[in-house]
Structures are given as structure tokens and as C-alpha cells.
Amino acid sequence: MKKIILIIVTASILAVTLSAPAQTKIATVDVKKLFNGYIKTKQAQAALDKQKADLLKEIKDMSDGLDKAKADYRKLLDQASDQALSADERAKRQQAASDKAREINNSQADLQQRQRQADTQYSDQGQRMISNLYAEIQKKVAAKAKADGYTLVLNSATTEVVVYSDPQVDITAAVLAQLNAGLPIDTTPAPVSMLNISTNAP
């Protein structure tokens, strides 16, 4: 349904644009190429990767601590039933095991809560970075369009919006050059997506 509405809206825009005076100029731009080719996108992805690694290490440390507590609990249970120990000593071990069980339950709850927080934290940070990058791209596209006298710029990466576009009116390369102007050259591959977020512990 949304695609149908988008097509209708786009067709209406094109109809109005094509019936406008001759001075109307239309350009196309591939926003996906701009996003993936923008050096700041790669920098943002690297920052997200580091954040993810830090979160995973924190969660793994908590998980390792929980495993150790469980091992200590099993050891205390064995000692509590060891007939070689005195009744008082076995009772102490039993009490220590009960205390350890409560500690384990609390640690498990803390670990689950931290995993949820880490997922949310990583996802929110990724969404903010993407939003900021697209805002910068949109601003640069607008500046390029105004400088070259375009009155309408269509996203050629969205097939529902653009059925055909003349390569001569595509300003993707020009905008990308302006976006990356002055930034350090980075030859690493662009990320496929910054939305594939997961901080589940291994």
C-alpha cells in the first residue's frame, strides 16, 4: 500500500514538474552511493565496531564471572554433603551455597539487563549516526542543486520514485566529491549497512 501511494505521489510530482515552465531543471542523485562512498560513513562504522567490541567484552566478563560463581556453588554443594566434614562445617558450606545461589540469581538478572541495555545503546547510537550522515548528505545535495540551478532532485536509488533518468543529470559523483573534500582518503570497503546491530554475547 505504501509503495502504491509513493508511486502515485511521485507521478503527481513529475506531472506537475514536467508541466512547469521550461526553466525547471531536474537532477538525480544516488543517495545509497553517497552514503556508502562518504568517508565519514566508514569512520562512523569503525566507531560503532569499537563500541560493539567494548560492549561484548563487558558482557563476556560478566558471563565469565557468572560461570565462576556457578562452579563455586557446585563445589559448596559437594562440600555440604561431604560426610568427612563435621556437621557444623557442612552447615556452613550449605549456608555459603545458599548465599552463592542468591548471588548467581542476581548476577543472571544483571547480565540479562546489561545485554538489553547494550542492544539498545548500540542500536540508538547507530540510528543517530545514520541520521546525522543523511542530514549532511541532504544538505550537500541541496547546496549543489542550488549552485547548479536545479529545482528538483530525485533519488535514483529508489526504483519506485525514478523509472528513468538521464546520466547527464546525475549529480552523485559531484556531490560525493564535495562531501569527501578535505577528508582523509580511506580505501576500505564501505559497510553494507549500519543497521545490522547485535550485541549478543558469544
C-alpha positions as CSV (number, residue, x, y, z in Angstrom):
1,M,0.0,0.0,0.0
2,K,2.8,2.4,0.9
3,K,4.6,1.7,-2.4
4,I,1.4,2.4,-4.3
5,I,0.9,5.7,-2.5
6,L,4.6,6.6,-3.1
7,I,4.2,5.9,-6.8
8,I,1.1,8.0,-7.1
9,V,2.7,10.9,-5.2
10,T,5.8,10.6,-7.3
11,A,3.8,10.6,-10.5
12,S,1.9,13.7,-9.4
13,I,5.2,15.5,-8.6
14,L,6.6,14.5,-12.0
15,A,3.4,15.6,-13.8
16,V,3.5,19.0,-12.1
17,T,7.2,19.3,-12.7
18,L,7.0,18.4,-16.4
19,S,4.2,20.8,-17.0
20,A,6.1,23.7,-15.3
21,P,7.9,26.4,-17.2
22,A,10.9,25.5,-19.3
23,Q,13.4,26.8,-16.8
24,T,12.6,23.9,-14.5
25,K,15.7,21.7,-14.1
26,I,15.6,18.1,-12.7
27,A,18.6,16.2,-11.5
28,T,19.0,12.7,-10.0
29,V,21.3,11.5,-7.2
30,D,22.0,8.0,-5.9
31,V,21.7,8.5,-2.1
32,K,22.9,5.0,-1.4
33,K,26.1,5.6,-3.3
34,L,26.6,8.8,-1.5
35,F,26.1,7.2,1.9
36,N,28.4,4.2,1.2
37,G,31.1,6.4,-0.5
38,Y,31.1,9.1,2.2
39,I,34.3,8.7,4.2
40,K,32.5,9.8,7.4
41,T,30.3,6.7,6.9
42,K,33.3,4.5,7.2
43,Q,34.6,6.4,10.2
44,A,31.2,6.1,11.9
45,Q,31.1,2.4,11.2
46,A,34.6,2.0,12.7
47,A,33.4,3.8,15.8
48,L,30.4,1.6,16.1
49,D,32.5,-1.5,15.6
50,K,34.7,-0.4,18.5
51,Q,31.7,0.3,20.7
52,K,30.3,-3.1,19.9
53,A,33.6,-4.8,20.8
54,D,33.8,-3.0,24.1
55,L,30.2,-3.9,24.9
56,L,30.8,-7.6,24.0
57,K,33.9,-7.7,26.2
58,E,31.9,-6.2,29.1
59,I,29.2,-8.8,28.7
60,K,31.7,-11.6,28.3
61,D,33.4,-10.6,31.5
62,M,30.1,-10.6,33.3
63,S,29.3,-14.0,31.8
64,D,32.6,-15.4,32.8
65,G,32.1,-14.2,36.4
66,L,28.7,-15.9,36.4
67,D,30.2,-19.2,35.2
68,K,32.8,-19.0,38.0
69,A,30.1,-18.3,40.6
70,K,28.2,-21.4,39.4
71,A,31.3,-23.5,39.7
72,D,31.8,-22.3,43.2
73,Y,28.2,-23.1,44.0
74,R,28.6,-26.7,42.8
75,K,31.7,-27.0,44.9
76,L,30.0,-25.7,48.0
77,L,27.1,-28.2,47.5
78,D,29.6,-31.1,47.2
79,Q,31.2,-29.9,50.4
80,A,27.9,-29.6,52.2
81,S,27.2,-33.3,51.6
82,D,30.8,-34.4,52.4
83,Q,30.5,-36.8,55.4
84,A,34.2,-36.3,56.1
85,L,33.4,-32.8,57.4
86,S,31.8,-32.1,60.7
87,A,28.1,-31.3,60.9
88,D,28.9,-27.7,61.7
89,E,31.2,-27.4,58.8
90,R,28.7,-28.9,56.4
91,A,26.1,-26.5,57.7
92,K,28.5,-23.6,57.0
93,R,29.0,-24.9,53.4
94,Q,25.2,-25.2,53.0
95,Q,24.7,-21.6,54.1
96,A,27.5,-20.5,51.8
97,A,25.9,-22.4,48.9
98,S,22.5,-20.7,49.6
99,D,24.3,-17.3,49.7
100,K,26.0,-18.2,46.4
101,A,22.7,-19.2,44.8
102,R,21.3,-15.8,45.6
103,E,24.4,-14.1,44.2
104,I,24.0,-16.2,41.0
105,N,20.4,-15.2,40.6
106,N,21.3,-11.5,41.0
107,S,24.2,-11.8,38.5
108,Q,22.0,-13.5,36.0
109,A,19.4,-10.7,36.2
110,D,22.2,-8.1,35.9
111,L,23.6,-9.9,32.9
112,Q,20.3,-10.0,31.1
113,Q,19.6,-6.4,31.9
114,R,23.0,-5.3,30.6
115,Q,22.5,-7.3,27.4
116,R,19.3,-5.4,26.8
117,Q,20.9,-2.1,27.6
118,A,23.8,-2.9,25.3
119,D,21.5,-3.7,22.4
120,T,19.5,-0.5,22.9
121,Q,22.6,1.6,23.4
122,Y,24.3,0.2,20.2
123,S,21.1,0.5,18.1
124,D,20.4,4.1,19.2
125,Q,23.9,5.1,18.5
126,G,23.8,3.6,15.1
127,Q,20.5,5.3,14.3
128,R,21.8,8.7,15.4
129,M,25.0,8.3,13.3
130,I,22.9,7.3,10.2
131,S,20.5,10.2,10.8
132,N,23.4,12.7,11.1
133,L,25.1,11.4,8.0
134,Y,22.0,11.6,5.9
135,A,21.4,15.1,7.2
136,E,24.9,16.1,6.0
137,I,24.3,14.4,2.6
138,Q,21.0,16.1,2.1
139,K,22.5,19.5,3.0
140,K,25.3,19.0,0.4
141,V,22.8,17.8,-2.3
142,A,20.7,20.9,-1.7
143,A,23.8,23.2,-1.9
144,K,24.8,21.5,-5.2
145,A,21.3,21.8,-6.6
146,K,21.1,25.4,-5.8
147,A,24.5,26.2,-7.2
148,D,23.7,24.5,-10.5
149,G,20.1,25.8,-10.7
150,Y,18.2,22.5,-10.2
151,T,14.7,22.9,-8.9
152,L,14.1,19.2,-8.2
153,V,16.5,16.4,-7.3
154,L,15.2,12.8,-7.3
155,N,16.8,9.8,-5.6
156,S,17.8,7.4,-8.4
157,A,18.5,4.6,-5.8
158,T,14.8,4.3,-5.1
159,T,13.2,2.5,-8.1
160,E,9.7,3.4,-7.0
161,V,10.5,7.0,-7.4
162,V,12.7,7.1,-10.5
163,V,11.7,5.0,-13.6
164,Y,14.3,6.5,-15.9
165,S,17.0,9.1,-15.5
166,D,19.5,10.6,-17.9
167,P,23.1,10.0,-16.7
168,Q,23.9,13.6,-17.7
169,V,21.6,15.0,-15.0
170,D,23.0,12.7,-12.3
171,I,25.0,14.8,-9.7
172,T,26.0,11.8,-7.5
173,A,29.7,12.0,-8.3
174,A,29.9,15.8,-7.9
175,V,28.2,15.7,-4.5
176,L,30.3,12.8,-3.3
177,A,33.4,14.7,-4.3
178,Q,32.2,17.7,-2.3
179,L,31.3,15.5,0.7
180,N,34.8,13.9,0.9
181,A,36.7,17.1,0.1
182,G,39.3,17.7,2.7
183,L,38.7,14.3,4.5
184,P,41.5,11.7,4.7
185,I,41.3,9.1,2.0
186,D,40.0,5.7,3.1
187,T,40.2,2.8,0.7
188,T,38.5,0.3,3.0
189,P,35.2,-1.2,1.6
190,A,32.0,0.7,2.6
191,P,29.8,-1.0,5.2
192,V,26.8,-2.8,3.7
193,S,24.6,-1.5,6.5
194,M,24.9,0.2,9.8
195,L,21.6,-1.3,10.9
196,N,22.7,-4.9,11.4
197,I,23.1,-4.4,15.1
198,S,23.6,-7.3,17.6
199,T,25.5,-7.4,20.9
200,N,24.6,-10.9,21.9
201,A,27.4,-12.5,23.8
202,P,29.2,-15.3,22.0
